[in-house]
């Protein structure tokens, strides 16, 4: 299977309707309130082998920290964007031995180029000037997937840094695409859609 973040929606006659993103799908399909009372799919966010299907955890579907690319806070947006392009990833943790400063996505890079005059501004300076806080973009590894979907929808973000329970150490990243792919695995309706 090929995973992508955007899908073009067309009619049978080829007329373009628009573009649907993985974030759109999280907002539509993955909002916990929608599924918890659904008669056919009450356990949408459950792991396929879970004894109690309502308890699937973020750590079960996240991208582990060792698979997430990083950049130091002294790096620039230019260097972060190069890493994103070369690795073909959609998020990059900004970290050093002192901890997490945040993360950068392609959407963030576009915002940065629109907001600052130079692409050589250190990432730490750019991240500290952002209006959204890291609390809106973090979740504990032991949180339920449904909680992550709700957080993404509420704060309109596509990526969350996953932290050790009760701490500030990053153990991974969860994307809206991870949630959508997990949901597809759980829902017969979504599994039946062509790839």
Rosetta constraint file for C-alpha pairs under 8 A:
AtomPair CA 1 CA 195 HARMONIC 7.08 0.50
AtomPair CA 2 CA 195 HARMONIC 7.95 0.50
AtomPair CA 3 CA 177 HARMONIC 7.90 0.50
AtomPair CA 4 CA 177 HARMONIC 7.86 0.50
AtomPair CA 5 CA 21 HARMONIC 5.44 0.50
AtomPair CA 5 CA 22 HARMONIC 5.14 0.50
AtomPair CA 5 CA 177 HARMONIC 6.58 0.50
AtomPair CA 6 CA 19 HARMONIC 6.47 0.50
AtomPair CA 6 CA 20 HARMONIC 5.56 0.50
AtomPair CA 6 CA 21 HARMONIC 4.29 0.50
AtomPair CA 6 CA 22 HARMONIC 6.37 0.50
AtomPair CA 7 CA 19 HARMONIC 5.57 0.50
AtomPair CA 7 CA 20 HARMONIC 5.26 0.50
AtomPair CA 7 CA 21 HARMONIC 6.40 0.50
AtomPair CA 8 CA 16 HARMONIC 7.52 0.50
AtomPair CA 8 CA 17 HARMONIC 7.75 0.50
AtomPair CA 8 CA 18 HARMONIC 6.04 0.50
AtomPair CA 8 CA 19 HARMONIC 4.56 0.50
AtomPair CA 8 CA 20 HARMONIC 6.49 0.50
AtomPair CA 9 CA 16 HARMONIC 6.18 0.50
AtomPair CA 9 CA 17 HARMONIC 5.37 0.50
AtomPair CA 9 CA 18 HARMONIC 5.39 0.50
AtomPair CA 9 CA 19 HARMONIC 5.75 0.50
AtomPair CA 9 CA 20 HARMONIC 7.06 0.50
AtomPair CA 10 CA 14 HARMONIC 5.46 0.50
AtomPair CA 10 CA 15 HARMONIC 5.37 0.50
AtomPair CA 10 CA 16 HARMONIC 4.49 0.50
AtomPair CA 10 CA 17 HARMONIC 5.31 0.50
AtomPair CA 10 CA 18 HARMONIC 7.29 0.50
AtomPair CA 11 CA 15 HARMONIC 5.28 0.50
AtomPair CA 11 CA 16 HARMONIC 6.63 0.50
AtomPair CA 11 CA 17 HARMONIC 7.05 0.50
AtomPair CA 20 CA 24 HARMONIC 6.06 0.50
AtomPair CA 20 CA 25 HARMONIC 7.37 0.50
AtomPair CA 21 CA 25 HARMONIC 6.52 0.50
AtomPair CA 22 CA 26 HARMONIC 6.23 0.50
AtomPair CA 22 CA 158 HARMONIC 7.97 0.50
AtomPair CA 22 CA 176 HARMONIC 5.77 0.50
AtomPair CA 22 CA 177 HARMONIC 5.39 0.50
AtomPair CA 22 CA 180 HARMONIC 6.67 0.50
AtomPair CA 23 CA 27 HARMONIC 6.18 0.50
AtomPair CA 23 CA 152 HARMONIC 7.94 0.50
AtomPair CA 23 CA 153 HARMONIC 7.74 0.50
AtomPair CA 23 CA 156 HARMONIC 7.90 0.50
AtomPair CA 23 CA 157 HARMONIC 7.60 0.50
AtomPair CA 23 CA 158 HARMONIC 5.93 0.50
AtomPair CA 23 CA 176 HARMONIC 5.60 0.50
AtomPair CA 23 CA 177 HARMONIC 7.49 0.50
AtomPair CA 24 CA 28 HARMONIC 6.14 0.50
AtomPair CA 25 CA 29 HARMONIC 5.48 0.50
AtomPair CA 25 CA 30 HARMONIC 6.94 0.50
AtomPair CA 25 CA 180 HARMONIC 6.80 0.50
AtomPair CA 26 CA 30 HARMONIC 4.62 0.50
AtomPair CA 26 CA 31 HARMONIC 6.65 0.50
AtomPair CA 26 CA 149 HARMONIC 6.27 0.50
AtomPair CA 26 CA 152 HARMONIC 7.81 0.50
AtomPair CA 26 CA 153 HARMONIC 7.03 0.50
AtomPair CA 26 CA 176 HARMONIC 6.24 0.50
AtomPair CA 26 CA 179 HARMONIC 7.03 0.50
AtomPair CA 26 CA 180 HARMONIC 6.29 0.50
AtomPair CA 27 CA 31 HARMONIC 5.86 0.50
AtomPair CA 27 CA 149 HARMONIC 7.54 0.50
AtomPair CA 27 CA 150 HARMONIC 7.97 0.50
AtomPair CA 27 CA 152 HARMONIC 7.98 0.50
AtomPair CA 27 CA 153 HARMONIC 5.41 0.50
AtomPair CA 29 CA 34 HARMONIC 7.43 0.50
AtomPair CA 29 CA 35 HARMONIC 7.98 0.50
AtomPair CA 30 CA 34 HARMONIC 7.46 0.50
AtomPair CA 30 CA 35 HARMONIC 7.51 0.50
AtomPair CA 30 CA 146 HARMONIC 7.09 0.50
AtomPair CA 30 CA 149 HARMONIC 5.98 0.50
AtomPair CA 30 CA 150 HARMONIC 7.78 0.50
AtomPair CA 30 CA 179 HARMONIC 7.62 0.50
AtomPair CA 30 CA 180 HARMONIC 7.42 0.50
AtomPair CA 30 CA 183 HARMONIC 7.25 0.50
AtomPair CA 31 CA 35 HARMONIC 7.06 0.50
AtomPair CA 31 CA 146 HARMONIC 6.94 0.50
AtomPair CA 31 CA 149 HARMONIC 6.05 0.50
AtomPair CA 31 CA 150 HARMONIC 5.75 0.50
AtomPair CA 31 CA 153 HARMONIC 7.55 0.50
AtomPair CA 32 CA 36 HARMONIC 5.97 0.50
AtomPair CA 32 CA 146 HARMONIC 5.26 0.50
AtomPair CA 32 CA 147 HARMONIC 7.47 0.50
AtomPair CA 32 CA 149 HARMONIC 7.32 0.50
AtomPair CA 32 CA 150 HARMONIC 6.77 0.50
AtomPair CA 33 CA 37 HARMONIC 7.11 0.50
AtomPair CA 34 CA 38 HARMONIC 6.80 0.50
AtomPair CA 35 CA 41 HARMONIC 6.27 0.50
AtomPair CA 35 CA 42 HARMONIC 5.48 0.50
AtomPair CA 35 CA 43 HARMONIC 7.36 0.50
AtomPair CA 35 CA 44 HARMONIC 6.43 0.50
AtomPair CA 36 CA 41 HARMONIC 7.70 0.50
AtomPair CA 36 CA 42 HARMONIC 4.85 0.50
AtomPair CA 36 CA 43 HARMONIC 6.97 0.50
AtomPair CA 36 CA 44 HARMONIC 7.86 0.50
AtomPair CA 37 CA 42 HARMONIC 5.99 0.50
AtomPair CA 38 CA 42 HARMONIC 5.28 0.50
AtomPair CA 41 CA 187 HARMONIC 7.03 0.50
AtomPair CA 43 CA 53 HARMONIC 5.70 0.50
AtomPair CA 43 CA 54 HARMONIC 5.86 0.50
AtomPair CA 43 CA 186 HARMONIC 7.97 0.50
AtomPair CA 44 CA 183 HARMONIC 6.33 0.50
AtomPair CA 44 CA 186 HARMONIC 5.68 0.50
AtomPair CA 44 CA 187 HARMONIC 6.40 0.50
AtomPair CA 45 CA 53 HARMONIC 7.22 0.50
AtomPair CA 45 CA 54 HARMONIC 6.57 0.50
AtomPair CA 45 CA 55 HARMONIC 7.89 0.50
AtomPair CA 45 CA 56 HARMONIC 6.28 0.50
AtomPair CA 45 CA 145 HARMONIC 6.20 0.50
AtomPair CA 45 CA 146 HARMONIC 6.14 0.50
AtomPair CA 45 CA 182 HARMONIC 7.55 0.50
AtomPair CA 45 CA 183 HARMONIC 6.35 0.50
AtomPair CA 45 CA 186 HARMONIC 7.04 0.50
AtomPair CA 46 CA 50 HARMONIC 6.41 0.50
AtomPair CA 46 CA 52 HARMONIC 7.65 0.50
AtomPair CA 46 CA 53 HARMONIC 4.12 0.50
AtomPair CA 46 CA 54 HARMONIC 5.33 0.50
AtomPair CA 46 CA 55 HARMONIC 6.27 0.50
AtomPair CA 46 CA 56 HARMONIC 4.82 0.50
AtomPair CA 46 CA 186 HARMONIC 7.14 0.50
AtomPair CA 47 CA 53 HARMONIC 6.18 0.50
AtomPair CA 47 CA 55 HARMONIC 7.90 0.50
AtomPair CA 47 CA 56 HARMONIC 5.28 0.50
AtomPair CA 47 CA 60 HARMONIC 7.92 0.50
AtomPair CA 47 CA 186 HARMONIC 7.54 0.50
AtomPair CA 48 CA 53 HARMONIC 7.73 0.50
AtomPair CA 48 CA 185 HARMONIC 7.74 0.50
AtomPair CA 48 CA 186 HARMONIC 6.66 0.50
AtomPair CA 49 CA 53 HARMONIC 7.97 0.50
AtomPair CA 50 CA 55 HARMONIC 7.58 0.50
AtomPair CA 50 CA 56 HARMONIC 7.09 0.50
AtomPair CA 55 CA 144 HARMONIC 6.07 0.50
AtomPair CA 56 CA 60 HARMONIC 6.96 0.50
AtomPair CA 56 CA 144 HARMONIC 5.59 0.50
AtomPair CA 56 CA 145 HARMONIC 6.11 0.50
AtomPair CA 57 CA 61 HARMONIC 7.47 0.50
AtomPair CA 57 CA 141 HARMONIC 6.93 0.50
AtomPair CA 57 CA 142 HARMONIC 5.50 0.50
AtomPair CA 57 CA 143 HARMONIC 5.52 0.50
AtomPair CA 57 CA 144 HARMONIC 4.34 0.50
AtomPair CA 57 CA 145 HARMONIC 5.42 0.50
AtomPair CA 58 CA 62 HARMONIC 5.93 0.50
AtomPair CA 58 CA 140 HARMONIC 7.63 0.50
AtomPair CA 58 CA 141 HARMONIC 5.34 0.50
AtomPair CA 58 CA 142 HARMONIC 6.19 0.50
AtomPair CA 58 CA 143 HARMONIC 5.76 0.50
AtomPair CA 58 CA 144 HARMONIC 5.67 0.50
AtomPair CA 58 CA 145 HARMONIC 5.05 0.50
AtomPair CA 58 CA 148 HARMONIC 7.28 0.50
AtomPair CA 58 CA 162 HARMONIC 7.80 0.50
AtomPair CA 58 CA 174 HARMONIC 7.41 0.50
AtomPair CA 59 CA 141 HARMONIC 4.87 0.50
AtomPair CA 59 CA 142 HARMONIC 6.42 0.50
AtomPair CA 59 CA 162 HARMONIC 7.84 0.50
AtomPair CA 61 CA 174 HARMONIC 7.47 0.50
AtomPair CA 61 CA 178 HARMONIC 6.58 0.50
AtomPair CA 61 CA 179 HARMONIC 7.55 0.50
AtomPair CA 61 CA 182 HARMONIC 7.12 0.50
AtomPair CA 62 CA 162 HARMONIC 7.78 0.50
AtomPair CA 62 CA 172 HARMONIC 6.25 0.50
AtomPair CA 62 CA 173 HARMONIC 5.72 0.50
AtomPair CA 62 CA 174 HARMONIC 4.66 0.50
AtomPair CA 62 CA 175 HARMONIC 7.54 0.50
AtomPair CA 62 CA 178 HARMONIC 6.80 0.50
AtomPair CA 63 CA 67 HARMONIC 6.41 0.50
AtomPair CA 63 CA 68 HARMONIC 7.00 0.50
AtomPair CA 63 CA 172 HARMONIC 5.41 0.50
AtomPair CA 63 CA 173 HARMONIC 5.30 0.50
AtomPair CA 63 CA 174 HARMONIC 6.14 0.50
AtomPair CA 64 CA 68 HARMONIC 6.78 0.50
AtomPair CA 64 CA 171 HARMONIC 6.10 0.50
AtomPair CA 64 CA 172 HARMONIC 4.31 0.50
AtomPair CA 64 CA 173 HARMONIC 6.70 0.50
AtomPair CA 65 CA 170 HARMONIC 6.88 0.50
AtomPair CA 65 CA 171 HARMONIC 4.87 0.50
AtomPair CA 65 CA 172 HARMONIC 4.05 0.50
AtomPair CA 65 CA 173 HARMONIC 6.96 0.50
AtomPair CA 66 CA 172 HARMONIC 7.71 0.50
AtomPair CA 68 CA 91 HARMONIC 7.74 0.50
AtomPair CA 68 CA 92 HARMONIC 6.72 0.50
AtomPair CA 68 CA 93 HARMONIC 7.13 0.50
AtomPair CA 68 CA 172 HARMONIC 6.98 0.50
AtomPair CA 68 CA 173 HARMONIC 7.23 0.50
AtomPair CA 69 CA 83 HARMONIC 7.93 0.50
AtomPair CA 69 CA 91 HARMONIC 7.64 0.50
AtomPair CA 69 CA 92 HARMONIC 5.31 0.50
AtomPair CA 69 CA 93 HARMONIC 6.42 0.50
AtomPair CA 70 CA 92 HARMONIC 5.25 0.50
AtomPair CA 70 CA 93 HARMONIC 4.63 0.50
AtomPair CA 70 CA 94 HARMONIC 5.70 0.50
AtomPair CA 70 CA 95 HARMONIC 6.63 0.50
AtomPair CA 71 CA 75 HARMONIC 6.31 0.50
AtomPair CA 71 CA 80 HARMONIC 6.55 0.50
AtomPair CA 71 CA 92 HARMONIC 6.87 0.50
AtomPair CA 71 CA 93 HARMONIC 6.29 0.50
AtomPair CA 71 CA 94 HARMONIC 4.95 0.50
AtomPair CA 71 CA 95 HARMONIC 6.37 0.50
AtomPair CA 72 CA 94 HARMONIC 5.46 0.50
AtomPair CA 72 CA 95 HARMONIC 5.33 0.50
AtomPair CA 72 CA 96 HARMONIC 5.67 0.50
AtomPair CA 72 CA 123 HARMONIC 7.89 0.50
AtomPair CA 73 CA 94 HARMONIC 5.68 0.50
AtomPair CA 73 CA 95 HARMONIC 6.26 0.50
AtomPair CA 73 CA 96 HARMONIC 6.98 0.50
AtomPair CA 73 CA 101 HARMONIC 6.86 0.50
AtomPair CA 73 CA 122 HARMONIC 6.52 0.50
AtomPair CA 73 CA 123 HARMONIC 5.13 0.50
AtomPair CA 73 CA 124 HARMONIC 4.70 0.50
AtomPair CA 74 CA 122 HARMONIC 5.16 0.50
AtomPair CA 74 CA 123 HARMONIC 6.17 0.50
AtomPair CA 74 CA 124 HARMONIC 6.51 0.50
AtomPair CA 75 CA 79 HARMONIC 6.24 0.50
AtomPair CA 75 CA 80 HARMONIC 7.03 0.50
AtomPair CA 75 CA 122 HARMONIC 5.47 0.50
AtomPair CA 75 CA 123 HARMONIC 5.78 0.50
AtomPair CA 76 CA 80 HARMONIC 6.24 0.50
AtomPair CA 76 CA 119 HARMONIC 6.64 0.50
AtomPair CA 76 CA 120 HARMONIC 5.04 0.50
AtomPair CA 76 CA 121 HARMONIC 5.52 0.50
AtomPair CA 76 CA 122 HARMONIC 4.56 0.50
AtomPair CA 76 CA 123 HARMONIC 5.25 0.50
AtomPair CA 77 CA 81 HARMONIC 5.99 0.50
AtomPair CA 77 CA 109 HARMONIC 6.65 0.50
AtomPair CA 77 CA 112 HARMONIC 7.47 0.50
AtomPair CA 77 CA 119 HARMONIC 5.55 0.50
AtomPair CA 77 CA 120 HARMONIC 6.37 0.50
AtomPair CA 77 CA 121 HARMONIC 6.75 0.50
AtomPair CA 77 CA 122 HARMONIC 6.96 0.50
AtomPair CA 77 CA 123 HARMONIC 6.05 0.50
AtomPair CA 78 CA 82 HARMONIC 6.29 0.50
AtomPair CA 78 CA 119 HARMONIC 5.37 0.50
AtomPair CA 78 CA 120 HARMONIC 6.33 0.50
AtomPair CA 79 CA 83 HARMONIC 6.35 0.50
AtomPair CA 80 CA 84 HARMONIC 6.29 0.50
AtomPair CA 80 CA 92 HARMONIC 7.33 0.50
AtomPair CA 80 CA 104 HARMONIC 7.39 0.50
AtomPair CA 81 CA 85 HARMONIC 6.12 0.50
AtomPair CA 81 CA 106 HARMONIC 7.22 0.50
AtomPair CA 81 CA 109 HARMONIC 6.68 0.50
AtomPair CA 82 CA 86 HARMONIC 6.02 0.50
AtomPair CA 83 CA 87 HARMONIC 5.91 0.50
AtomPair CA 84 CA 88 HARMONIC 5.56 0.50
AtomPair CA 84 CA 89 HARMONIC 5.26 0.50
AtomPair CA 84 CA 90 HARMONIC 6.50 0.50
AtomPair CA 84 CA 91 HARMONIC 7.03 0.50
AtomPair CA 84 CA 92 HARMONIC 6.99 0.50
AtomPair CA 84 CA 105 HARMONIC 7.83 0.50
AtomPair CA 84 CA 106 HARMONIC 7.41 0.50
AtomPair CA 85 CA 89 HARMONIC 7.09 0.50
AtomPair CA 90 CA 105 HARMONIC 5.47 0.50
AtomPair CA 90 CA 106 HARMONIC 6.31 0.50
AtomPair CA 91 CA 103 HARMONIC 6.64 0.50
AtomPair CA 91 CA 104 HARMONIC 5.59 0.50
AtomPair CA 91 CA 105 HARMONIC 4.54 0.50
AtomPair CA 91 CA 106 HARMONIC 7.32 0.50
AtomPair CA 91 CA 159 HARMONIC 7.45 0.50
AtomPair CA 92 CA 103 HARMONIC 5.37 0.50
AtomPair CA 92 CA 104 HARMONIC 5.19 0.50
AtomPair CA 92 CA 105 HARMONIC 6.50 0.50
AtomPair CA 93 CA 100 HARMONIC 7.47 0.50
AtomPair CA 93 CA 101 HARMONIC 7.92 0.50
AtomPair CA 93 CA 102 HARMONIC 6.16 0.50
AtomPair CA 93 CA 103 HARMONIC 4.28 0.50
AtomPair CA 93 CA 104 HARMONIC 6.54 0.50
AtomPair CA 94 CA 100 HARMONIC 6.16 0.50
AtomPair CA 94 CA 101 HARMONIC 5.46 0.50
AtomPair CA 94 CA 102 HARMONIC 5.29 0.50
AtomPair CA 94 CA 103 HARMONIC 5.12 0.50
AtomPair CA 94 CA 104 HARMONIC 7.25 0.50
AtomPair CA 94 CA 123 HARMONIC 7.59 0.50
AtomPair CA 95 CA 99 HARMONIC 5.63 0.50
AtomPair CA 95 CA 100 HARMONIC 4.57 0.50
AtomPair CA 95 CA 101 HARMONIC 5.73 0.50
AtomPair CA 95 CA 102 HARMONIC 7.28 0.50
AtomPair CA 96 CA 100 HARMONIC 6.85 0.50
AtomPair CA 99 CA 168 HARMONIC 7.52 0.50
AtomPair CA 99 CA 169 HARMONIC 7.01 0.50
AtomPair CA 100 CA 168 HARMONIC 7.67 0.50
AtomPair CA 100 CA 169 HARMONIC 7.47 0.50
AtomPair CA 100 CA 170 HARMONIC 7.27 0.50
AtomPair CA 101 CA 124 HARMONIC 6.55 0.50
AtomPair CA 101 CA 127 HARMONIC 7.17 0.50
AtomPair CA 102 CA 127 HARMONIC 6.78 0.50
AtomPair CA 102 CA 134 HARMONIC 6.55 0.50
AtomPair CA 103 CA 161 HARMONIC 7.91 0.50
AtomPair CA 104 CA 108 HARMONIC 5.71 0.50
AtomPair CA 104 CA 109 HARMONIC 6.94 0.50
AtomPair CA 105 CA 109 HARMONIC 6.40 0.50
AtomPair CA 106 CA 110 HARMONIC 6.42 0.50
AtomPair CA 107 CA 111 HARMONIC 6.38 0.50
AtomPair CA 108 CA 112 HARMONIC 6.05 0.50
AtomPair CA 109 CA 113 HARMONIC 6.24 0.50
AtomPair CA 110 CA 114 HARMONIC 6.33 0.50
AtomPair CA 111 CA 115 HARMONIC 6.08 0.50
AtomPair CA 112 CA 116 HARMONIC 5.87 0.50
AtomPair CA 112 CA 119 HARMONIC 7.78 0.50
AtomPair CA 112 CA 126 HARMONIC 7.57 0.50
AtomPair CA 113 CA 117 HARMONIC 7.18 0.50
AtomPair CA 113 CA 118 HARMONIC 7.47 0.50
AtomPair CA 113 CA 119 HARMONIC 6.56 0.50
AtomPair CA 116 CA 121 HARMONIC 7.91 0.50
AtomPair CA 121 CA 125 HARMONIC 6.93 0.50
AtomPair CA 121 CA 126 HARMONIC 6.83 0.50
AtomPair CA 122 CA 126 HARMONIC 6.51 0.50
AtomPair CA 123 CA 127 HARMONIC 5.92 0.50
AtomPair CA 124 CA 128 HARMONIC 6.06 0.50
AtomPair CA 125 CA 129 HARMONIC 6.45 0.50
AtomPair CA 126 CA 130 HARMONIC 6.68 0.50
AtomPair CA 132 CA 136 HARMONIC 6.88 0.50
AtomPair CA 133 CA 137 HARMONIC 7.10 0.50
AtomPair CA 134 CA 138 HARMONIC 6.17 0.50
AtomPair CA 135 CA 139 HARMONIC 7.94 0.50
AtomPair CA 136 CA 151 HARMONIC 7.46 0.50
AtomPair CA 136 CA 155 HARMONIC 6.57 0.50
AtomPair CA 137 CA 152 HARMONIC 8.00 0.50
AtomPair CA 137 CA 157 HARMONIC 7.32 0.50
AtomPair CA 137 CA 159 HARMONIC 7.00 0.50
AtomPair CA 137 CA 160 HARMONIC 4.80 0.50
AtomPair CA 137 CA 161 HARMONIC 6.17 0.50
AtomPair CA 138 CA 160 HARMONIC 5.00 0.50
AtomPair CA 138 CA 161 HARMONIC 4.61 0.50
AtomPair CA 138 CA 162 HARMONIC 5.79 0.50
AtomPair CA 138 CA 163 HARMONIC 6.88 0.50
AtomPair CA 139 CA 143 HARMONIC 6.85 0.50
AtomPair CA 139 CA 148 HARMONIC 6.94 0.50
AtomPair CA 139 CA 160 HARMONIC 6.47 0.50
AtomPair CA 139 CA 161 HARMONIC 6.33 0.50
AtomPair CA 139 CA 162 HARMONIC 5.07 0.50
AtomPair CA 139 CA 163 HARMONIC 6.07 0.50
AtomPair CA 140 CA 162 HARMONIC 5.50 0.50
AtomPair CA 140 CA 163 HARMONIC 4.78 0.50
AtomPair CA 140 CA 164 HARMONIC 5.88 0.50
AtomPair CA 140 CA 165 HARMONIC 5.25 0.50
AtomPair CA 140 CA 166 HARMONIC 7.54 0.50
AtomPair CA 141 CA 162 HARMONIC 5.52 0.50
AtomPair CA 141 CA 163 HARMONIC 5.69 0.50
AtomPair CA 141 CA 164 HARMONIC 5.74 0.50
AtomPair CA 141 CA 165 HARMONIC 6.19 0.50
AtomPair CA 141 CA 171 HARMONIC 7.60 0.50
AtomPair CA 142 CA 164 HARMONIC 7.95 0.50
AtomPair CA 142 CA 165 HARMONIC 6.51 0.50
AtomPair CA 143 CA 147 HARMONIC 6.56 0.50
AtomPair CA 143 CA 148 HARMONIC 7.31 0.50
AtomPair CA 144 CA 148 HARMONIC 6.68 0.50
AtomPair CA 145 CA 149 HARMONIC 6.30 0.50
AtomPair CA 145 CA 179 HARMONIC 7.31 0.50
AtomPair CA 146 CA 150 HARMONIC 6.23 0.50
AtomPair CA 147 CA 151 HARMONIC 6.14 0.50
AtomPair CA 148 CA 152 HARMONIC 6.13 0.50
AtomPair CA 148 CA 160 HARMONIC 7.89 0.50
AtomPair CA 149 CA 153 HARMONIC 6.16 0.50
AtomPair CA 149 CA 176 HARMONIC 7.52 0.50
AtomPair CA 149 CA 179 HARMONIC 7.13 0.50
AtomPair CA 150 CA 154 HARMONIC 5.96 0.50
AtomPair CA 151 CA 155 HARMONIC 6.07 0.50
AtomPair CA 152 CA 156 HARMONIC 5.44 0.50
AtomPair CA 152 CA 157 HARMONIC 4.96 0.50
AtomPair CA 152 CA 158 HARMONIC 6.18 0.50
AtomPair CA 152 CA 159 HARMONIC 7.39 0.50
AtomPair CA 152 CA 160 HARMONIC 7.64 0.50
AtomPair CA 152 CA 176 HARMONIC 7.48 0.50
AtomPair CA 153 CA 157 HARMONIC 6.91 0.50
AtomPair CA 158 CA 175 HARMONIC 5.56 0.50
AtomPair CA 158 CA 176 HARMONIC 5.04 0.50
AtomPair CA 158 CA 177 HARMONIC 7.98 0.50
AtomPair CA 159 CA 173 HARMONIC 6.80 0.50
AtomPair CA 159 CA 174 HARMONIC 5.63 0.50
AtomPair CA 159 CA 175 HARMONIC 4.32 0.50
AtomPair CA 159 CA 176 HARMONIC 6.30 0.50
AtomPair CA 160 CA 173 HARMONIC 5.71 0.50
AtomPair CA 160 CA 174 HARMONIC 5.20 0.50
AtomPair CA 160 CA 175 HARMONIC 6.40 0.50
AtomPair CA 161 CA 170 HARMONIC 6.50 0.50
AtomPair CA 161 CA 171 HARMONIC 7.90 0.50
AtomPair CA 161 CA 172 HARMONIC 6.19 0.50
AtomPair CA 161 CA 173 HARMONIC 4.67 0.50
AtomPair CA 161 CA 174 HARMONIC 6.50 0.50
AtomPair CA 162 CA 170 HARMONIC 5.67 0.50
AtomPair CA 162 CA 171 HARMONIC 5.70 0.50
AtomPair CA 162 CA 172 HARMONIC 4.97 0.50
AtomPair CA 162 CA 173 HARMONIC 5.30 0.50
AtomPair CA 162 CA 174 HARMONIC 6.69 0.50
AtomPair CA 163 CA 167 HARMONIC 6.50 0.50
AtomPair CA 163 CA 168 HARMONIC 5.80 0.50
AtomPair CA 163 CA 169 HARMONIC 5.44 0.50
AtomPair CA 163 CA 170 HARMONIC 4.52 0.50
AtomPair CA 163 CA 171 HARMONIC 5.50 0.50
AtomPair CA 163 CA 172 HARMONIC 7.12 0.50
AtomPair CA 164 CA 168 HARMONIC 6.61 0.50
AtomPair CA 164 CA 169 HARMONIC 5.80 0.50
AtomPair CA 164 CA 170 HARMONIC 6.53 0.50
AtomPair CA 164 CA 171 HARMONIC 6.25 0.50
AtomPair CA 174 CA 178 HARMONIC 6.33 0.50
AtomPair CA 174 CA 179 HARMONIC 7.67 0.50
AtomPair CA 175 CA 179 HARMONIC 6.64 0.50
AtomPair CA 176 CA 180 HARMONIC 6.18 0.50
AtomPair CA 177 CA 181 HARMONIC 6.01 0.50
AtomPair CA 178 CA 182 HARMONIC 6.13 0.50
AtomPair CA 179 CA 183 HARMONIC 6.03 0.50
AtomPair CA 180 CA 184 HARMONIC 6.05 0.50
AtomPair CA 181 CA 185 HARMONIC 6.38 0.50
AtomPair CA 182 CA 186 HARMONIC 6.53 0.50
AtomPair CA 183 CA 187 HARMONIC 6.11 0.50
AtomPair CA 183 CA 190 HARMONIC 7.77 0.50
AtomPair CA 184 CA 188 HARMONIC 7.54 0.50
AtomPair CA 184 CA 189 HARMONIC 7.99 0.50
AtomPair CA 184 CA 190 HARMONIC 5.01 0.50
AtomPair CA 184 CA 191 HARMONIC 5.43 0.50
AtomPair CA 185 CA 190 HARMONIC 7.74 0.50
AtomPair CA 185 CA 191 HARMONIC 6.37 0.50
AtomPair CA 186 CA 191 HARMONIC 7.85 0.50
AtomPair CA 187 CA 191 HARMONIC 6.13 0.50
AtomPair CA 188 CA 192 HARMONIC 6.14 0.50
AtomPair CA 189 CA 193 HARMONIC 7.02 0.50
